Amino acid sequence: MTIKAREFEIIVNKLELVTRNSGDRLAWFKYEGKTILFTRRSHKKGKDLPFQDSIRQQLKLNENEFRQVIGCQISRNEYVDILKSKGLIQPQS
């Protein structure tokens, strides 16, 4: 699946990722004050982003889940549930 910079920003906004610009656009997912995962994209505008599979894999999503996030079909809470089901976030006891 190919994504553009605009679609990466949809992901950032939808999942409420924390971002910072450096040589690349850095983004990380924080949950309850802890950084859970990290991804980045180049600053290229309009064109397909390089390392698109890396972005998907770093977000710990399969292709279908990745499409759903871009299509605004998965909320932040649903994303947290996905990460919990994959053992990346421990359920609260």
Buried (B, 14 or more C-beta within 10 A) or exposed (E): EEBBBEBBBBBBEBBEBEBEEEEBBBBBBEBEEEEBBEBBBBEEEEEEBEBBEEBBBBBBBEEEBBBBBBEEEBEBEBBBBBBBEEEBBEEEE
